[in-house]
Amino acid sequence: MGGGFFVTESGHGVVHEEGRVTNFVVIACIVAAMGGLLFGYDIGISGGVTSMEEFLTRFFPDMLRQMQNETGRETEYCKYDNELLTLFTSSLYLAALFASFLASTITRLFGRKVSMTIGGLAFLSGALLNGFAINLEMLIIGRLLLGVGVGFVNQVVPLYLSEMAPAKIRGALNMAFQLAVTMGILAANIVNYITPRLKNVEGWRLSLGLAAVPAAILLFGSFFLPETPNSLLERGKKEEAKRTLQKIRGTVDVEHEFMDICAACESAKSVEHPWTNIAQAKYRPQLVFCTFIPFFQQLTGINVIMFYAPVLFRTIGFGKDASLISAVITGLVNVLSTLVSIYCVDKFGRRALFLAGGIQMIVTQVAVGSMIGWKFGLDGEGSLSAVDTKILLGLICLYVAGFAWSWGPLGWLVPSEICPLEIRSAGQSLNVSVNMFFTFLIGQFFVTMLCHMKFGLFYFFAVLVLIMTIFIYVLLPETKGVPIEEMARVWKDHKFWGKYTRNVKGGDNDEDDEDLYVFSVKK
């Protein structure tokens, strides 16, 4: 199912571009991208809120006493080691994991708009519950509802964007979702810096409650957004699908693209068990990358920064204000570096960005760990000078930049483009679920790991980044500029993956399978 299919002429993989980028498409995609903004806001807001004393006093008084060393046993590394506090952050992603499976079924059966509406409604409900929370139960339930919103939005919004966009800008719009996520993180960091300074206002309530604004935009907009032609056709509404395609392309001459969508939908309907298909040996590369790319993406250590930036900065010796403004700076670096990736990805290729970003993250993680170890040692006692804090912030910004132009956006792009039609739905669901599961684990256990591993935690993440960089270097072929229907040739020509795509039962018929696909498109 889904869109993003190349249209071939004469069976030679030539892309036939139809229509233009209409205002209608731009507005629809901006409204849909509110889902990315919300996801990013949720990622960025929790760290700032959990560093606010008013918030800790109301919900986690034991945590506050621990921070102030009233127990007489905690070091700087263990200030925030509290399972309930980390559950506040990580519960969202556990809910998102389960919601993503439900969202996949609803998106297929009832359309993209319905899933977007459910996601917007869950976001809005969760934001309001958090903003008006009077006890820990309301707080956690609100986070769980936000998680349901994340699960639905991450499943449907990238799909909606790819199906609405003309083929010539489909890749850019795919990365635009990640850009919206980074902008949400930056917005959250700015809000967290401002709200504690407002008089007669509980800053944490405003920080959490402001998520209701983009949630309301997404919910309201979802009622007016058009359904995608792919979804309409998938549910048997052929004439309506064609009229919608003509409207969003700004031309009545959409026959080539419409026939492409028809052929793709017919092929998708013939696949009854995509999860069984993806387990076949000839799809081993797709299975491996749809599992290990999101796995490694979360084990880069980036969520140490994105979830807990203010907490981390305070733990390693920054003052209260300095920690919040430092989080704003890293958020801005994140946005700007994602723009770099959008510009470079089709120019230099996926592998180049993966490898360059990996090397950059390894070096900066080792440098950060070494500096913290030098200043605080194993006992966690020490301090940072003004120069030290600037150097440390600079190193963390370089680390964030390395992630933001490599593993950040590419972690979503590559799995979405390597899967052929018959396993694409299973591949996307696998990618989202693995991502959410390990996001939950990192969110839940990071501060405990920091308490026990101390500055060695940064070395731990550096080793993982080294492993995943070698993984990319050895196993990932370059997919830049390769049409989706010709992606099978990339694996056949690869030294390692070729043995799976050539020397398995049925593998010799891949050429025939590709010819049948081209024939179905031409038909």
C-alpha positions, 0 to 999 in steps of 0.5 A, spaced: 500 500 500 501 507 499 504 512 495 511 514 492 512 509 486 516 511 480 512 511 473 516 508 468 516 509 460 518 503 456 520 499 462 526 503 463 525 506 469 524 513 467 520 518 471 514 521 468 513 527 472 506 530 472 503 536 475 506 541 479 507 543 486 500 546 488 498 551 494 493 545 495 499 540 496 503 545 500 497 547 505 495 540 506 502 537 507 504 543 512 497 541 516 499 534 516 506 536 518 504 538 525 504 531 527 512 532 527 512 538 530 508 535 536 512 529 536 518 533 537 515 538 542 514 532 546 521 529 546 524 536 548 519 538 553 520 533 558 527 534 560 526 541 562 519 540 566 523 535 570 528 540 572 523 545 574 523 545 582 515 547 582 514 540 578 518 536 582 515 539 589 508 537 587 509 530 584 516 528 586 518 531 592 523 525 594 526 526 588 527 534 590 530 532 596 535 527 593 537 532 588 539 537 594 543 531 597 538 531 603 539 523 603 547 524 604 548 518 599 547 521 592 553 524 587 552 529 582 551 523 577 545 520 581 541 527 582 535 524 577 535 517 578 528 516 580 524 510 576 517 514 577 521 520 574 523 517 568 517 513 567 514 520 566 518 521 560 518 514 557 511 512 558 509 516 552 513 511 548 511 505 550 504 507 549 506 509 542 509 502 541 502 499 541 498 504 538 503 504 532 500 497 530 493 499 531 494 505 527 497 501 521 490 497 521 486 503 522 490 507 516 489 501 511 481 500 513 479 507 514 483 512 511 489 517 512 484 522 515 481 518 520 488 516 523 490 523 523 484 525 527 485 520 532 492 522 533 490 529 534 485 528 539 489 523 543 495 529 543 490 534 545 487 530 550 494 528 553 496 535 553 490 538 557 491 532 562 498 534 563 497 541 563 491 541 569 494 535 572 493 535 580 496 528 581 501 523 578 496 519 575 493 524 571 500 526 569 502 519 567 495 518 563 496 524 560 503 522 557 500 515 555 495 519 551 500 523 548 504 516 546 497 514 543 498 520 538 505 519 537 504 512 535 498 514 530 502 520 527 508 517 526 505 511 522 500 516 518 503 522 517 510 520 513 505 516 509 500 522 507 506 526 505 509 521 501 502 520 497 500 527 497 507 530 494 509 530 487 514 525 485 520 530 484 519 532 491 517 526 495 524 525 498 525 532 501 518 532 504 520 525 507 525 529 511 521 535 512 517 531 517 524 530 521 525 537 520 518 538 523 520 534 529 527 538 530 523 544 530 518 542 535 524 540 540 527 547 539 520 550 540 520 546 547 527 548 549 525 555 548 518 554 552 522 551 558 527 557 558 521 562 558 516 559 562 519 559 569 520 566 569 513 568 568 510 571 575 504 568 578 504 562 573 506 555 574 511 554 569 511 547 568 503 547 567 504 552 561 510 548 558 506 541 558 499 545 556 502 548 550 502 542 546 495 543 546 496 548 540 499 544 535 495 538 537 488 543 536 491 545 529 492 538 527 485 536 529 482 541 526 486 541 520 484 533 519 477 535 518 479 539 512 484 535 509 483 531 503 484 524 503 490 521 499 488 518 492 492 512 494 487 511 500 481 512 496 483 507 491 485 502 496 477 503 499 474 502 492 473 509 490 476 510 483 472 516 480 473 520 487 481 518 487 482 520 480 478 527 481 482 528 488 489 527 484 487 532 479 485 537 484 492 536 488 496 536 481 493 542 478 492 538 472 487 534 468 493 530 465 494 525 471 493 518 467 500 516 468 500 517 475 493 514 476 495 508 472 501 507 477 497 508 483 492 503 480 497 498 479 500 499 486 494 498 489 492 492 485 499 489 487 498 490 494 491 487 495 494 481 492 499 480 498 495 477 504 501 476 509 506 481 508 509 479 515 510 472 512 513 475 506 518 479 509 521 473 513 523 470 506 530 469 505 530 474 499 528 480 503 533 479 508 536 485 507 530 489 508 528 485 514 535 487 517 535 494 516 528 495 518 530 492 524 537 495 526 537 502 523 532 504 528 535 500 533 542 503 532 538 510 531 536 510 538 543 507 541 547 513 538 545 516 545 541 522 542 536 521 546 540 523 552 540 530 549 533 530 547 530 528 553 534 530 558 538 536 556 537 540 561 537 535 566 544 532 563 547 539 563 545 541 571 548 534 572 554 535 569 555 542 573 551 547 569 547 552 573 539 552 572 539 558 567 545 555 563 542 548 563 536 551 559 539 556 555 544 550 553 538 546 551 535 551 546 542 552 543 543 544 542 535 545 539 537 550 534 543 546 532 539 540 531 534 544 526 540 547 522 544 541 521 537 537 519 537 542 513 544 541 511 542 533 511 536 535 506 540 539 502 546 534 501 542 527 501 541 527 494 548 530 492 553 526 496 548 520 498 546 516 504 552 512 506 557 518 506 552 522 511 551 515 515 559 514 515 561 522 516 556 523 522 558 516 525 565 518 525 563 525 528 559 522 534 564 517 536 569 523 537 565 527 540 562 522 545 569 520 547 571 527 548 565 529 552 566 523 557 573 524 558 572 531 560 566 529 565 571 524 567 577 529 568 572 534 572 568 530 576 572 523 577 568 517 579 566 520 585 562 525 582 565 531 586 567 537 582 566 543 578 566 546 571 569 553 570 566 558 565 571 556 560 569 548 561 562 549 560 563 553 553 568 547 551 563 542 553 557 545 550 561 546 544 562 538 544 555 536 545 553 541 539 558 538 534 555 531 537 548 533 535 550 536 529 553 529 527 546 526 528 542 531 525 545 530 518 546 523 518 542 518 523 536 522 525 533 523 518 536 517 514 533 513 520 527 514 517 528 515 510 532 509 508 528 504 511 522 507 507 525 507 500 529 500 500 522 496 501 519 493 495 511 494 495 509 487 497 513 488 504 512 496 505 507 496 510 510 490 514 517 494 513 514 501 516 511 498 522 517 494 524 521 500 523 516 504 527 515 499 533 523 498 534 524 505 534 519 506 539 521 500 543 528 502 544 526 510 545 522 507 551 528 503 554 533 509 553 528 514 556 527 509 562 534 507 564 538 513 562 539 516 568 540 510 572 545 508 567 548 515 568 548 514 576 552 507 575 556 508 569 558 515 570 562 518 565 563 511 562 556 512 559 559 516 554 564 511 552 559 506 552 555 510 547 561 511 543 563 504 542 555 503 540 556 508 534 563 505 532 559 498 531 553 501 527 558 505 523 562 499 521 555 496 520 553 501 515 560 501 511 560 493 510 552 492 509 549 498 506 549 499 499 548 506 496 541 507 494 541 515 492 538 516 485 535 508 485 528 508 483 524 503 488 522 498 482 530 497 481 532 497 488 533 489 487 539 490 483 542 494 488 542 488 493 544 483 487 550 487 486 552 487 493 558 482 495 554 480 502 547 481 500 547 478 493 548 471 496 541 472 499 537 475 493 541 470 488 542 463 491 535 462 494 529 458 492 525 463 487 531 467 487 533 466 479 526 469 478 527 476 480 528 478 473 521 476 471 518 479 478 521 486 476 519 485 468 512 483 471 512 489 475 514 494 470 508 490 465 503 492 471 505 499 471 505 500 463 498 496 463 
